[in-house]
C-alpha cells in the first residue's frame, strides 16, 4: 500500500533532432531562453540527448549546421573568452568535425593487450595441438580487433555549437548524439599514466538527470580538453546572460570566465589555492586506506590459478626455503589449518589491496570552491578533475563504519541531479576527515544543523528482521539437509547443514543492531535519517529539495500497525534511497504530512516573494481556451 504526495514537479519536456538530413529542427526553447531549474533540482529541458541510426551519415562531410557560428553571430556584447586571454575567440574550428588525438590508437591497442595475453597464456604454456582454439582466437584478434580499432577511430568525430555538442560514432551502425549545452553539468577531465606521458586526456560530459556519462572523448590533447571545457562554460554563460547582461555585466562575466578556467595557468592555481576547502596529504590517504577492505583483486588471483597449478606455486614459494618446510607440511597435514591460513591470507590481501585502491583513487585529493561550483582533482595513475554544481546538490550523506567512527573519521558525499554510476550514485566531496571538518565542508555546500539525537523506529522491527533472517536461513538449510549423503560429516549424529542454526543468536544480535542504528529526525530545515550497522549513513534531506512523499505498508506491517515512509529527491538512486522503516502507522502519517506542510509553506513563501501572491494558479477565465470551432466539434463527437 502506498500513498504518495507529490510536490507538483513535472518531468522534463524532451524533443529531438533529425540528423539523417543533416538539419536541426527548431526547438521550443532557444539558448537565449534557458529552462529554469526549480529548487527541487528538476530542470525543464527543451530537448534531450538523442541517439539514432544514420547509415548514410558521413562524419567527414556532415550536412551544414543550421546554428550560427560564433564568427557569424551578431555582436550582442557577449564575446566568447579566449582560453589564452588574447581577446574574444571565434571558436570557428570547433564548429567543424574534429577527430580524436592520433595517440588514441595506441591507447586503445594497449588497452586490448590484456585480452590478447589471456588468449596466449594457454598456447605459451602448452604449445601442443590441444590449444588450437586459443591459437585461432589469437589470430582472430589480430585480424578483427586491430582493424576495428582503426575503423572506430576514423568514424568518430565531434563538434561544438553555441547550442549543442554533437558526437558522431559507429562503424556500421552510425549514431548521432546531440547534447544540449544548457544541460551539461560537469565536464570531467581524466588522465592515466600513459595519457600524462603523452599529454592527452579523456573528456567525460555529464548532464542533469542522466544515469551515466552522456559523451566521452577518448582521447584529445590536454590543451584541447581544457579548451572544450572552457568553450562549453562560455556558451552556457552567454545563454544565461543573453537577455539581461549589460555592458558592465558582460565585462565582469568575461573576467569571471577567465577565472573559472584559471586553474590551467600558474596564476589560476594560486587563486584556486586561496579557495581550497579540503586537502588530503599523503599520510592521510594511506590512513584512509587502512580503514578500507577490498576483495576486487582476490578474484584476479583465483583467475590466475586457473592457468597455474596452485600446488606447484605453493611448493615453489614455500618449499624452496627449508625454514618454511614445517609450515608447508602443516598445511598439507591439516585441512582446517589450511583453511585458516587461506582466510587470513585473503583478509591480509584484501586489506593491502584496499590501501592500494584508495591510494590510486584519492592521491593528491583537493577540493576548492569556484563561484557556484565545487571543483576537485585527485588520482595517482588516473588523474580526475571534475565539478559539482552547488545548485544541483539534492542531499548530503555522511558515511562511516564502526572502525572509522571509533576513531572519529567520516566521509562526505553529495547526491546530485545527475547520477554518477562510478561513485555508486553519489559524488564524493570529502573522502576521509574528522567529523567537524566534514561538517564544515558540508555547510559550505548548504547550511544544516546535524541533530544530537535521533528518534528510533518501532522495536517490532527487531522481530520482523529476525523472522526474515530465519526464513532465509531455513531456505538454505532445508535443501542441503535433504540432499546431504548419510555417510558424510554428521557431528553428534546431526547432518552438518543443521549446524547452521547455531548462527541464530548472531542473527538476533544483528536484528537488534539494525534497530539501534536506525533513526530519524524532523527539523525545521529538513529530514535527517540514520541507518546502517557496518556501512553507516546519515542522510541530510533539505526541505526545498524534496519531491515526492511516500508511505508504504506490507501485509505483515499492517497486521502490526506499522508503516514505512521515505522522501524522494531528484537524482536518487533506486537501490540506495533514504527510507524510515517500521514506524507506528499514526507516527508515519503525521511525519509525512508535517514534511509536506513544511515544503508547501516554503514553496508558497518563495512564490509570494517572487510574484506577490502565494498561489500562481489561473482562474477559469484566465486559462487558455480552445477555438470555438474545436470545442463544438468535440461536443458533437
TACOR-V623550 format. One record per pair of residues at least 6 apart in sequence whose C-alpha atoms are under 8 Angstrom apart, sorted by the first residue. I is the first residue (numbers start at 0). J is the second residue. D is the distance in whole Angstrom. If there is no record, write none. Layout:
i=I j=J d=D
i=I j=J d=D
//
This chain:
i=0 j=550 d=8
i=0 j=551 d=5
i=0 j=552 d=5
i=0 j=553 d=7
i=1 j=549 d=6
i=1 j=550 d=5
i=1 j=551 d=4
i=1 j=552 d=7
i=2 j=549 d=6
i=2 j=550 d=5
i=2 j=551 d=7
i=3 j=547 d=7
i=3 j=548 d=5
i=3 j=549 d=4
i=3 j=550 d=7
i=4 j=547 d=6
i=4 j=548 d=5
i=4 j=549 d=6
i=4 j=595 d=8
i=5 j=546 d=6
i=5 j=547 d=4
i=5 j=548 d=6
i=6 j=545 d=8
i=6 j=546 d=6
i=6 j=547 d=6
i=6 j=599 d=8
i=7 j=546 d=8
i=8 j=41 d=7
i=8 j=546 d=7
i=10 j=41 d=8
i=10 j=43 d=7
i=11 j=41 d=8
i=11 j=42 d=6
i=11 j=43 d=5
i=11 j=44 d=5
i=11 j=45 d=8
i=12 j=43 d=6
i=12 j=44 d=5
i=12 j=45 d=6
i=12 j=46 d=7
i=13 j=44 d=6
i=13 j=45 d=6
i=13 j=46 d=4
i=13 j=47 d=5
i=14 j=26 d=8
i=14 j=45 d=7
i=14 j=46 d=4
i=14 j=47 d=6
i=15 j=24 d=8
i=15 j=46 d=6
i=15 j=47 d=6
i=15 j=48 d=8
i=15 j=49 d=6
i=16 j=22 d=8
i=16 j=23 d=5
i=16 j=24 d=6
i=16 j=49 d=7
i=16 j=177 d=8
i=17 j=23 d=6
i=17 j=24 d=7
i=18 j=53 d=7
i=18 j=175 d=7
i=19 j=53 d=6
i=19 j=55 d=8
i=19 j=56 d=7
i=20 j=62 d=7
i=21 j=61 d=7
i=21 j=62 d=4
i=21 j=63 d=7
i=21 j=64 d=7
i=22 j=62 d=7
i=22 j=63 d=7
i=22 j=64 d=7
i=22 j=65 d=7
i=23 j=64 d=7
i=23 j=65 d=6
i=26 j=45 d=7
i=26 j=46 d=7
i=27 j=45 d=6
i=28 j=34 d=7
i=28 j=45 d=5
i=30 j=161 d=8
i=30 j=162 d=6
i=30 j=181 d=7
i=30 j=238 d=5
i=30 j=239 d=8
i=31 j=237 d=8
i=31 j=238 d=5
i=31 j=239 d=7
i=31 j=240 d=8
i=31 j=241 d=6
i=31 j=242 d=7
i=32 j=238 d=7
i=32 j=239 d=8
i=33 j=181 d=7
i=33 j=238 d=7
i=33 j=239 d=7
i=34 j=42 d=7
i=34 j=43 d=5
i=34 j=44 d=6
i=34 j=45 d=7
i=35 j=42 d=6
i=35 j=43 d=6
i=36 j=42 d=4
i=36 j=43 d=7
i=38 j=543 d=6
i=38 j=544 d=6
i=39 j=393 d=7
i=39 j=543 d=6
i=39 j=544 d=4
i=39 j=545 d=6
i=39 j=546 d=6
i=39 j=568 d=7
i=39 j=569 d=7
i=40 j=390 d=7
i=40 j=391 d=6
i=40 j=392 d=8
i=40 j=393 d=7
i=40 j=416 d=6
i=40 j=544 d=7
i=40 j=569 d=6
i=41 j=416 d=8
i=41 j=569 d=7
i=42 j=207 d=8
i=44 j=182 d=7
i=46 j=179 d=7
i=47 j=177 d=8
i=47 j=178 d=7
i=47 j=179 d=7
i=48 j=176 d=6
i=48 j=177 d=5
i=48 j=178 d=5
i=48 j=179 d=7
i=48 j=213 d=8
i=49 j=175 d=7
i=49 j=176 d=5
i=49 j=177 d=6
i=49 j=178 d=8
i=50 j=174 d=6
i=50 j=175 d=6
i=50 j=176 d=5
i=50 j=177 d=8
i=51 j=173 d=8
i=51 j=174 d=5
i=51 j=175 d=6
i=51 j=176 d=8
i=52 j=172 d=6
i=52 j=173 d=5
i=52 j=174 d=5
i=52 j=175 d=7
i=53 j=172 d=7
i=53 j=173 d=5
i=53 j=174 d=6
i=53 j=175 d=7
i=54 j=171 d=7
i=54 j=172 d=6
i=54 j=173 d=6
i=56 j=173 d=7
i=58 j=96 d=7
i=58 j=154 d=7
i=58 j=155 d=7
i=58 j=156 d=6
i=58 j=167 d=6
i=59 j=96 d=7
i=59 j=156 d=8
i=61 j=96 d=8
i=66 j=160 d=7
i=66 j=161 d=8
i=66 j=162 d=8
i=67 j=160 d=8
i=67 j=161 d=8
i=68 j=91 d=7
i=68 j=94 d=7
i=68 j=160 d=7
i=68 j=161 d=8
i=69 j=89 d=5
i=69 j=90 d=6
i=69 j=91 d=6
i=69 j=161 d=8
i=70 j=89 d=5
i=70 j=90 d=8
i=70 j=91 d=7
i=75 j=241 d=8
i=76 j=245 d=8
i=76 j=246 d=6
i=76 j=249 d=7
i=77 j=237 d=6
i=77 j=241 d=7
i=77 j=249 d=6
i=78 j=87 d=5
i=78 j=88 d=7
i=78 j=253 d=8
i=79 j=87 d=5
i=79 j=88 d=6
i=79 j=89 d=7
i=79 j=230 d=8
i=79 j=233 d=6
i=79 j=234 d=7
i=79 j=237 d=8
i=79 j=253 d=8
i=80 j=86 d=7
i=80 j=87 d=5
i=80 j=88 d=6
i=80 j=233 d=7
i=80 j=253 d=6
i=80 j=256 d=7
i=80 j=257 d=7
i=81 j=87 d=5
i=81 j=88 d=5
i=82 j=226 d=6
i=82 j=229 d=7
i=82 j=257 d=7
i=82 j=260 d=8
i=84 j=257 d=7
i=90 j=230 d=8
i=93 j=158 d=5
i=93 j=159 d=5
i=93 j=160 d=7
i=94 j=158 d=5
i=94 j=159 d=5
i=94 j=160 d=6
i=95 j=158 d=6
i=95 j=159 d=8
i=96 j=156 d=6
i=96 j=157 d=5
i=96 j=158 d=5
i=97 j=156 d=5
i=97 j=157 d=5
i=97 j=158 d=6
i=98 j=153 d=8
i=98 j=155 d=7
i=98 j=156 d=5
i=98 j=157 d=7
i=99 j=152 d=7
i=99 j=155 d=8
i=99 j=156 d=7
i=99 j=216 d=7
i=99 j=217 d=7
i=99 j=218 d=6
i=99 j=219 d=5
i=100 j=199 d=8
i=100 j=218 d=6
i=100 j=219 d=5
i=100 j=220 d=6
i=102 j=197 d=8
i=102 j=218 d=8
i=103 j=152 d=8
i=103 j=217 d=7
i=103 j=218 d=5
i=103 j=219 d=8
i=104 j=148 d=7
i=104 j=149 d=7
i=104 j=152 d=7
i=106 j=193 d=8
i=107 j=148 d=7
i=108 j=145 d=7
i=108 j=148 d=7
i=115 j=137 d=7
i=115 j=140 d=7
i=118 j=133 d=6
i=118 j=134 d=8
i=118 j=136 d=7
i=118 j=137 d=6
i=119 j=133 d=7
i=119 j=134 d=7
i=119 j=137 d=7
i=120 j=306 d=8
i=121 j=130 d=7
i=121 j=133 d=7
i=121 j=306 d=7
i=122 j=130 d=6
i=122 j=133 d=7
i=122 j=134 d=7
i=150 j=170 d=6
i=151 j=168 d=7
i=151 j=169 d=6
i=151 j=170 d=6
i=154 j=167 d=8
i=154 j=168 d=6
i=154 j=169 d=6
i=154 j=170 d=6
i=155 j=166 d=8
i=155 j=167 d=6
i=155 j=168 d=4
i=155 j=169 d=7
i=156 j=166 d=6
i=156 j=167 d=5
i=156 j=168 d=7
i=157 j=164 d=7
i=157 j=165 d=6
i=157 j=166 d=4
i=157 j=167 d=6
i=158 j=164 d=6
i=158 j=165 d=5
i=158 j=166 d=7
i=159 j=165 d=6
i=161 j=180 d=7
i=161 j=234 d=6
i=162 j=179 d=6
i=162 j=180 d=5
i=162 j=181 d=8
i=162 j=234 d=8
i=163 j=177 d=6
i=163 j=178 d=5
i=163 j=179 d=4
i=163 j=180 d=5
i=164 j=176 d=8
i=164 j=177 d=6
i=164 j=178 d=5
i=164 j=179 d=6
i=164 j=180 d=7
i=165 j=175 d=7
i=165 j=176 d=6
i=165 j=177 d=5
i=165 j=178 d=6
i=166 j=174 d=8
i=166 j=175 d=6
i=166 j=176 d=5
i=166 j=177 d=7
i=166 j=214 d=8
i=167 j=173 d=7
i=167 j=174 d=6
i=167 j=175 d=5
i=167 j=176 d=6
i=168 j=174 d=5
i=168 j=175 d=7
i=178 j=213 d=8
i=178 j=214 d=8
i=180 j=231 d=7
i=180 j=234 d=7
i=180 j=235 d=6
i=181 j=235 d=6
i=181 j=238 d=8
i=182 j=206 d=5
i=182 j=207 d=6
i=183 j=204 d=7
i=183 j=205 d=6
i=183 j=206 d=4
i=183 j=207 d=7
i=184 j=204 d=8
i=184 j=205 d=6
i=184 j=206 d=5
i=184 j=207 d=6
i=184 j=386 d=8
i=184 j=387 d=8
i=184 j=388 d=7
i=184 j=417 d=8
i=185 j=203 d=8
i=185 j=204 d=6
i=185 j=205 d=5
i=185 j=206 d=7
i=185 j=385 d=7
i=185 j=386 d=6
i=185 j=387 d=7
i=185 j=388 d=8
i=186 j=202 d=7
i=186 j=203 d=6
i=186 j=204 d=5
i=186 j=205 d=6
i=186 j=228 d=6
i=186 j=385 d=6
i=186 j=386 d=7
i=187 j=202 d=6
i=187 j=203 d=5
i=187 j=204 d=6
i=187 j=205 d=8
i=187 j=383 d=7
i=187 j=384 d=6
i=187 j=385 d=4
i=187 j=386 d=7
i=188 j=200 d=6
i=188 j=201 d=6
i=188 j=202 d=5
i=188 j=203 d=6
i=188 j=224 d=7
i=188 j=225 d=8
i=188 j=382 d=8
i=188 j=383 d=6
i=188 j=384 d=5
i=188 j=385 d=7
i=189 j=200 d=6
i=189 j=201 d=5
i=189 j=202 d=7
i=189 j=203 d=8
i=189 j=381 d=6
i=189 j=382 d=5
i=189 j=383 d=4
i=189 j=384 d=6
i=190 j=199 d=7
i=190 j=200 d=5
i=190 j=201 d=6
i=190 j=380 d=8
i=190 j=381 d=5
i=190 j=382 d=5
i=190 j=383 d=7
i=191 j=200 d=8
i=191 j=380 d=5
i=191 j=381 d=4
i=191 j=382 d=6
i=192 j=380 d=5
i=192 j=381 d=6
i=194 j=200 d=6
i=198 j=220 d=6
i=198 j=221 d=6
i=199 j=218 d=6
i=199 j=219 d=5
i=199 j=220 d=4
i=199 j=221 d=5
i=200 j=217 d=7
i=200 j=218 d=5
i=200 j=219 d=6
i=200 j=220 d=6
i=200 j=221 d=5
i=200 j=224 d=7
i=201 j=215 d=7
i=201 j=216 d=6
i=201 j=217 d=5
i=201 j=218 d=5
i=201 j=219 d=7
i=201 j=224 d=8
i=202 j=215 d=6
i=202 j=216 d=5
i=202 j=217 d=7
i=202 j=218 d=7
i=202 j=219 d=8
i=202 j=224 d=6
i=203 j=212 d=6
i=203 j=213 d=8
i=203 j=214 d=6
i=203 j=215 d=5
i=203 j=216 d=7
i=204 j=212 d=6
i=204 j=213 d=6
i=204 j=214 d=5
i=204 j=215 d=6
i=205 j=211 d=7
i=205 j=212 d=5
i=205 j=213 d=5
i=205 j=214 d=7
i=205 j=417 d=7
i=206 j=212 d=8
i=206 j=213 d=7
i=206 j=417 d=6
i=207 j=416 d=5
i=207 j=417 d=4
i=208 j=416 d=5
i=208 j=417 d=4
i=208 j=418 d=7
i=208 j=569 d=8
i=208 j=570 d=6
i=209 j=416 d=8
i=209 j=417 d=5
i=209 j=418 d=6
i=210 j=417 d=6
i=210 j=418 d=5
i=210 j=419 d=6
i=210 j=420 d=7
i=211 j=417 d=8
i=211 j=418 d=6
i=211 j=419 d=6
i=211 j=420 d=6
i=212 j=419 d=8
i=225 j=260 d=8
i=225 j=263 d=7
i=229 j=260 d=6
i=232 j=256 d=8
i=233 j=256 d=7
i=236 j=252 d=8
i=258 j=267 d=7
i=259 j=369 d=7
i=259 j=370 d=8
i=260 j=267 d=7
i=261 j=267 d=4
i=261 j=268 d=7
i=261 j=270 d=8
i=262 j=268 d=5
i=262 j=270 d=8
i=262 j=271 d=7
i=271 j=367 d=7
i=271 j=368 d=8
i=271 j=369 d=8
i=272 j=367 d=8
i=274 j=367 d=5
i=274 j=368 d=6
i=274 j=369 d=7
i=275 j=365 d=7
i=275 j=366 d=6
i=275 j=367 d=4
i=275 j=368 d=7
i=276 j=365 d=8
i=276 j=366 d=6
i=276 j=367 d=5
i=276 j=368 d=7
i=276 j=440 d=7
i=277 j=365 d=6
i=277 j=366 d=5
i=277 j=367 d=7
i=277 j=429 d=7
i=277 j=440 d=8
i=278 j=363 d=8
i=278 j=364 d=6
i=278 j=365 d=4
i=278 j=366 d=6
i=279 j=361 d=8
i=279 j=362 d=8
i=279 j=363 d=6
i=279 j=364 d=5
i=279 j=365 d=6
i=280 j=363 d=7
i=280 j=364 d=8
i=281 j=362 d=7
i=281 j=363 d=7
i=283 j=431 d=8
i=284 j=357 d=7
i=284 j=358 d=6
i=284 j=361 d=7
i=284 j=362 d=6
i=285 j=354 d=6
i=285 j=357 d=8
i=285 j=358 d=6
i=287 j=354 d=8
i=287 j=357 d=7
i=287 j=431 d=6
i=288 j=353 d=6
i=288 j=354 d=4
i=288 j=355 d=7
i=288 j=356 d=8
i=288 j=357 d=5
i=288 j=358 d=7
i=289 j=350 d=7
i=289 j=351 d=8
i=289 j=353 d=7
i=289 j=354 d=6
i=290 j=402 d=7
i=290 j=403 d=7
i=291 j=350 d=7
i=291 j=353 d=5
i=291 j=354 d=7
i=291 j=357 d=8
i=292 j=349 d=5
i=292 j=350 d=5
i=292 j=351 d=8
i=292 j=352 d=7
i=292 j=353 d=5
i=292 j=354 d=8
i=293 j=349 d=5
i=293 j=350 d=6
i=293 j=352 d=6
i=293 j=353 d=5
i=294 j=349 d=5
i=294 j=352 d=8
i=294 j=353 d=8
i=295 j=349 d=8
i=295 j=352 d=8
i=296 j=349 d=8
i=296 j=352 d=7
i=297 j=345 d=7
i=297 j=348 d=7
i=297 j=349 d=7
i=314 j=327 d=8
i=317 j=323 d=6
i=317 j=324 d=7
i=317 j=327 d=7
i=318 j=324 d=5
i=318 j=327 d=7
i=329 j=336 d=7
i=329 j=337 d=8
i=330 j=336 d=6
i=330 j=337 d=5
i=331 j=337 d=7
i=358 j=378 d=8
i=358 j=379 d=7
i=359 j=378 d=6
i=359 j=379 d=5
i=359 j=380 d=6
i=359 j=381 d=7
i=360 j=377 d=7
i=360 j=378 d=5
i=360 j=379 d=7
i=360 j=381 d=8
i=361 j=377 d=5
i=361 j=378 d=5
i=361 j=379 d=7
i=361 j=430 d=8
i=362 j=377 d=6
i=362 j=378 d=5
i=362 j=379 d=5
i=363 j=376 d=7
i=363 j=377 d=5
i=363 j=378 d=6
i=363 j=379 d=7
i=364 j=375 d=7
i=364 j=376 d=6
i=364 j=377 d=4
i=364 j=378 d=7
i=365 j=375 d=6
i=365 j=376 d=6
i=365 j=377 d=7
i=366 j=373 d=7
i=366 j=374 d=6
i=366 j=375 d=4
i=366 j=376 d=7
i=366 j=428 d=8
i=367 j=373 d=6
i=367 j=374 d=5
i=367 j=375 d=6
i=368 j=374 d=6
i=371 j=388 d=6
i=371 j=389 d=6
i=371 j=390 d=8
i=372 j=386 d=6
i=372 j=387 d=6
i=372 j=388 d=4
i=372 j=389 d=5
i=373 j=386 d=5
i=373 j=387 d=5
i=373 j=388 d=6
i=373 j=389 d=7
i=374 j=384 d=7
i=374 j=385 d=6
i=374 j=386 d=4
i=374 j=387 d=6
i=375 j=384 d=6
i=375 j=385 d=6
i=375 j=386 d=6
i=376 j=382 d=7
i=376 j=383 d=6
i=376 j=384 d=4
i=376 j=385 d=7
i=377 j=383 d=6
i=377 j=384 d=7
i=387 j=415 d=8
i=387 j=426 d=8
i=389 j=444 d=6
i=391 j=415 d=5
i=391 j=416 d=6
i=392 j=413 d=6
i=392 j=414 d=6
i=392 j=415 d=4
i=392 j=416 d=7
i=392 j=444 d=8
i=393 j=413 d=7
i=393 j=414 d=6
i=393 j=415 d=5
i=393 j=416 d=7
i=393 j=540 d=7
i=393 j=541 d=8
i=393 j=544 d=6
i=393 j=568 d=6
i=393 j=569 d=7
i=393 j=570 d=8
i=394 j=413 d=6
i=394 j=414 d=5
i=394 j=415 d=7
i=394 j=538 d=7
i=394 j=539 d=6
i=394 j=540 d=5
i=394 j=541 d=7
i=394 j=544 d=8
i=394 j=568 d=8
i=395 j=411 d=7
i=395 j=412 d=6
i=395 j=413 d=5
i=395 j=414 d=6
i=395 j=441 d=7
i=395 j=538 d=6
i=395 j=539 d=5
i=395 j=540 d=7
i=396 j=411 d=6
i=396 j=412 d=5
i=396 j=413 d=6
i=396 j=414 d=8
i=396 j=536 d=6
i=396 j=537 d=6
i=396 j=538 d=5
i=396 j=539 d=6
i=397 j=409 d=7
i=397 j=410 d=6
i=397 j=411 d=5
i=397 j=412 d=6
i=397 j=536 d=6
i=397 j=537 d=5
i=397 j=538 d=7
i=398 j=409 d=6
i=398 j=410 d=5
i=398 j=411 d=6
i=398 j=412 d=8
i=398 j=534 d=7
i=398 j=535 d=6
i=398 j=536 d=5
i=398 j=537 d=7
i=399 j=408 d=7
i=399 j=409 d=5
i=399 j=410 d=6
i=399 j=534 d=6
i=399 j=535 d=5
i=399 j=536 d=7
i=400 j=532 d=8
i=400 j=533 d=5
i=400 j=534 d=5
i=400 j=535 d=5
i=401 j=532 d=8
i=401 j=533 d=6
i=401 j=534 d=8
i=401 j=535 d=8
i=403 j=409 d=7
i=407 j=433 d=6
i=407 j=434 d=6
i=408 j=431 d=6
i=408 j=432 d=6
i=408 j=433 d=5
i=408 j=434 d=6
i=409 j=430 d=8
i=409 j=431 d=6
i=409 j=432 d=6
i=409 j=433 d=6
i=409 j=434 d=6
i=409 j=437 d=7
i=410 j=427 d=8
i=410 j=428 d=8
i=410 j=429 d=5
i=410 j=430 d=5
i=410 j=431 d=5
i=410 j=432 d=6
i=410 j=437 d=7
i=411 j=427 d=6
i=411 j=428 d=5
i=411 j=429 d=5
i=411 j=430 d=6
i=411 j=431 d=8
i=411 j=437 d=6
i=411 j=441 d=7
i=412 j=425 d=6
i=412 j=426 d=5
i=412 j=427 d=4
i=412 j=428 d=5
i=412 j=429 d=7
i=412 j=430 d=8
i=413 j=425 d=6
i=413 j=426 d=5
i=413 j=427 d=6
i=413 j=428 d=7
i=414 j=424 d=7
i=414 j=425 d=5
i=414 j=426 d=6
i=414 j=570 d=7
i=414 j=571 d=7
i=415 j=425 d=7
i=415 j=426 d=7
i=415 j=569 d=7
i=415 j=570 d=6
i=415 j=571 d=8
i=416 j=569 d=5
i=416 j=570 d=4
i=416 j=571 d=8
i=417 j=570 d=6
i=418 j=424 d=5
i=418 j=425 d=7
i=418 j=570 d=6
i=418 j=571 d=8
i=418 j=572 d=7
i=419 j=425 d=6
i=419 j=426 d=7
i=424 j=571 d=7
i=424 j=572 d=6
i=429 j=437 d=7
i=429 j=440 d=8
i=447 j=524 d=7
i=449 j=527 d=8
i=450 j=520 d=7
i=450 j=527 d=8
i=452 j=520 d=8
i=453 j=518 d=5
i=453 j=519 d=5
i=453 j=520 d=5
i=453 j=528 d=8
i=453 j=529 d=8
i=454 j=518 d=5
i=454 j=519 d=5
i=454 j=520 d=6
i=455 j=514 d=8
i=455 j=515 d=7
i=455 j=517 d=6
i=455 j=518 d=4
i=455 j=519 d=7
i=456 j=514 d=7
i=456 j=517 d=7
i=456 j=518 d=6
i=456 j=519 d=8
i=456 j=579 d=8
i=456 j=580 d=7
i=456 j=581 d=6
i=456 j=582 d=5
i=456 j=583 d=8
i=457 j=581 d=6
i=457 j=582 d=5
i=457 j=583 d=6
i=458 j=514 d=7
i=459 j=581 d=7
i=460 j=510 d=8
i=460 j=514 d=7
i=460 j=580 d=8
i=460 j=581 d=6
i=461 j=507 d=8
i=461 j=510 d=5
i=461 j=511 d=6
i=461 j=513 d=8
i=461 j=514 d=6
i=462 j=510 d=8
i=464 j=510 d=6
i=465 j=506 d=6
i=465 j=507 d=6
i=465 j=510 d=6
i=468 j=506 d=7
i=469 j=503 d=7
i=469 j=506 d=8
i=472 j=499 d=8
i=472 j=500 d=8
i=476 j=496 d=6
i=476 j=497 d=7
i=476 j=499 d=7
i=479 j=496 d=6
i=480 j=494 d=7
i=480 j=495 d=8
i=480 j=496 d=6
i=480 j=497 d=7
i=483 j=494 d=7
i=485 j=494 d=8
i=487 j=494 d=8
i=488 j=494 d=7
i=488 j=495 d=6
i=489 j=495 d=5
i=512 j=532 d=7
i=513 j=530 d=8
i=513 j=531 d=7
i=513 j=532 d=6
i=516 j=529 d=7
i=516 j=530 d=6
i=516 j=531 d=6
i=516 j=532 d=6
i=517 j=528 d=8
i=517 j=529 d=5
i=517 j=530 d=5
i=517 j=531 d=7
i=517 j=579 d=8
i=518 j=528 d=6
i=518 j=529 d=5
i=518 j=530 d=7
i=518 j=579 d=7
i=519 j=526 d=7
i=519 j=527 d=5
i=519 j=528 d=4
i=519 j=529 d=6
i=519 j=579 d=7
i=520 j=526 d=6
i=520 j=527 d=5
i=520 j=528 d=7
i=521 j=527 d=7
i=521 j=590 d=8
i=521 j=594 d=8
i=523 j=597 d=8
i=524 j=541 d=6
i=524 j=542 d=6
i=525 j=539 d=7
i=525 j=540 d=5
i=525 j=541 d=4
i=525 j=542 d=4
i=525 j=594 d=8
i=526 j=538 d=8
i=526 j=539 d=6
i=526 j=540 d=5
i=526 j=541 d=7
i=526 j=542 d=7
i=526 j=594 d=8
i=527 j=537 d=7
i=527 j=538 d=5
i=527 j=539 d=5
i=527 j=540 d=6
i=528 j=536 d=8
i=528 j=537 d=6
i=528 j=538 d=5
i=528 j=539 d=7
i=528 j=577 d=7
i=528 j=578 d=8
i=528 j=579 d=7
i=529 j=535 d=7
i=529 j=536 d=6
i=529 j=537 d=4
i=529 j=538 d=6
i=530 j=536 d=5
i=530 j=537 d=7
i=538 j=577 d=7
i=542 j=594 d=8
i=542 j=597 d=7
i=542 j=598 d=6
i=543 j=598 d=6
i=543 j=601 d=7
i=543 j=602 d=8
i=544 j=568 d=6
i=544 j=569 d=8
i=545 j=566 d=6
i=545 j=567 d=6
i=545 j=568 d=5
i=545 j=569 d=8
i=545 j=598 d=8
i=546 j=566 d=7
i=546 j=567 d=6
i=546 j=568 d=5
i=546 j=569 d=7
i=547 j=566 d=6
i=547 j=567 d=5
i=547 j=568 d=7
i=548 j=564 d=8
i=548 j=565 d=6
i=548 j=566 d=5
i=548 j=567 d=6
i=548 j=591 d=7
i=548 j=595 d=7
i=549 j=564 d=5
i=549 j=565 d=5
i=549 j=566 d=6
i=549 j=567 d=8
i=549 j=591 d=7
i=550 j=562 d=7
i=550 j=563 d=6
i=550 j=564 d=4
i=550 j=565 d=7
i=550 j=587 d=7
i=550 j=588 d=7
i=550 j=591 d=8
i=551 j=562 d=6
i=551 j=563 d=5
i=551 j=564 d=6
i=552 j=561 d=7
i=552 j=562 d=5
i=552 j=563 d=6
i=553 j=562 d=8
i=556 j=562 d=6
i=556 j=581 d=7
i=560 j=583 d=6
i=560 j=584 d=6
i=561 j=581 d=5
i=561 j=582 d=5
i=561 j=583 d=5
i=561 j=584 d=5
i=562 j=580 d=7
i=562 j=581 d=5
i=562 j=582 d=5
i=562 j=583 d=6
i=562 j=584 d=5
i=562 j=587 d=6
i=563 j=578 d=7
i=563 j=579 d=6
i=563 j=580 d=4
i=563 j=581 d=5
i=563 j=582 d=6
i=563 j=587 d=7
i=564 j=578 d=6
i=564 j=579 d=5
i=564 j=580 d=7
i=564 j=587 d=6
i=564 j=591 d=7
i=565 j=577 d=6
i=565 j=578 d=4
i=565 j=579 d=6
i=566 j=577 d=7
i=566 j=578 d=7
i=567 j=576 d=8
i=603 j=613 d=5
i=603 j=614 d=7
i=604 j=613 d=7
i=605 j=613 d=8
i=606 j=612 d=7
i=606 j=613 d=5
i=606 j=614 d=7
i=606 j=615 d=8
i=607 j=613 d=4
i=607 j=614 d=8
//
